Amino acid sequence: MSLLVKLKKYENHTKSSYGKWYTDTVYMGEIHTTEIAEIISKNTTFRPGEVKGLIDELVSEMKNQLQNSKVVVLDGFGRFRLVVESEGVAEKEDFNLKHHLKRIVCKFLPAGTHDAGNNGNKKNGPIKRNFADGAKVEWWVGE
């Protein structure tokens, strides 16, 4: 299986990219927890309901830990953290948490490893993301 792409012309005339062609990823639907649980159960000794129950419990506990100001790291998967966004104020004393808080968002950083690349230095090399490593790309044959 491969990622499917098509070409799309950038139409925002206010950007320097205007008129240029770029790849646009084509998604072939969604898959939800229940379906993933069924697939996992076929490769393990766990029943689909047990797998779904574990995933549901993981989501619940992640929410609990995130809301207790923890960064949740799922090894080989990635890091999750909540970020509070607010409006700025000129003076520190003028800041009111209830008034200036805009929203709370969850940020995700996929797991990855540094690649030595051309310079042979793993510390400064590009990061290869686990989910993208080994992915193949093909042209979408469609509309």
C-alpha positions in Angstrom: 0.0 0.0 0.0 1.1 3.5 -0.7 0.2 7.1 0.0 -1.8 8.5 -2.9 -1.1 11.9 -4.3 -2.4 14.2 -7.1 -1.2 17.6 -8.3 -3.0 20.7 -7.2 -2.4 24.3 -8.4 -1.9 26.8 -5.5 -4.5 29.5 -6.0 -3.8 32.0 -3.2 -2.7 35.0 -5.2 -1.3 36.8 -2.1 1.5 34.1 -1.7 4.7 33.6 -3.6 3.5 30.0 -4.3 0.6 31.3 -6.4 0.3 29.4 -9.7 2.7 26.7 -8.8 1.8 23.0 -8.7 2.2 20.9 -5.5 1.3 17.4 -4.4 -2.0 17.0 -2.6 -2.5 13.9 -0.5 -5.6 11.9 -1.4 -7.2 10.1 1.6 -9.3 7.0 1.0 -11.5 7.3 4.1 -11.1 6.9 7.9 -10.6 4.0 10.2 -11.9 4.1 13.8 -11.1 2.4 17.1 -13.5 -0.4 16.7 -12.1 -1.4 13.3 -8.5 -1.1 14.5 -9.4 -3.3 17.5 -10.8 -5.9 15.1 -7.6 -5.9 13.0 -5.3 -6.1 16.1 -7.4 -9.0 17.5 -6.6 -11.0 14.4 -2.9 -10.6 15.0 -3.0 -11.3 18.8 -4.8 -13.5 21.3 -7.0 -10.7 22.4 -10.6 -10.4 21.4 -11.8 -7.2 19.7 -13.7 -6.0 22.8 -10.6 -6.4 24.9 -8.5 -4.4 22.5 -11.1 -1.7 22.2 -11.4 -1.6 26.0 -7.6 -1.1 26.3 -7.6 1.6 23.7 -10.5 3.4 25.5 -8.7 3.1 28.8 -5.5 4.5 27.3 -7.4 7.5 25.9 -9.0 8.1 29.3 -5.7 7.9 31.2 -3.9 10.1 28.6 -6.6 12.8 29.1 -6.1 12.5 32.9 -2.4 12.8 32.7 -2.4 15.6 30.2 -4.8 17.6 32.3 -2.4 17.1 35.2 0.3 19.0 33.3 2.2 15.9 32.2 3.7 15.2 28.7 2.4 11.7 27.7 5.0 9.7 25.8 3.9 6.5 24.0 7.2 4.9 23.1 7.5 4.3 19.4 4.3 6.4 18.8 5.0 9.9 19.9 4.5 12.7 22.5 1.3 14.5 23.5 1.1 17.7 25.5 -1.5 20.3 26.2 -0.7 23.9 25.3 -2.5 26.9 26.7 -2.8 29.8 24.3 -3.6 33.3 25.5 -3.8 36.9 24.5 -0.9 39.1 25.3 -1.0 42.1 27.7 1.4 45.0 28.0 1.8 44.7 31.8 2.2 41.5 33.8 -0.2 42.8 36.5 -3.0 43.2 33.9 -3.1 39.5 32.9 -6.3 37.8 33.9 -6.4 34.0 33.3 -10.2 33.9 32.8 -10.2 36.9 30.5 -7.1 36.4 28.4 -7.1 32.6 28.0 -8.0 31.8 24.3 -7.9 28.0 24.2 -6.2 24.8 25.2 -4.9 22.6 22.4 -3.3 19.2 22.3 0.0 19.0 20.4 1.4 15.8 19.0 5.0 15.0 18.0 5.4 11.7 16.2 8.2 9.5 17.4 11.3 9.4 15.4 15.1 9.0 15.3 17.9 11.2 14.1 19.4 10.0 10.8 23.1 10.5 10.3 22.4 11.7 6.8 25.3 12.9 4.5 27.4 14.4 7.3 27.5 11.2 9.4 26.4 13.1 12.5 23.3 11.5 14.1 22.9 14.4 16.5 22.5 17.0 13.8 21.0 14.8 11.1 17.4 15.0 9.9 14.7 13.2 12.0 13.0 10.2 10.5 9.5 9.9 11.8 8.4 6.3 12.7 5.1 6.5 10.9 6.5 7.9 7.7 9.7 5.7 7.6 9.4 3.4 4.7 6.2 4.9 3.2 5.8 4.8 -0.5 4.1 7.4 -2.7 2.0 6.7 -5.9 -0.1 8.8 -8.2 -3.8 8.6 -7.5 -5.7 7.4 -10.5 -9.1 9.1 -10.2 -10.9 12.3 -11.0 
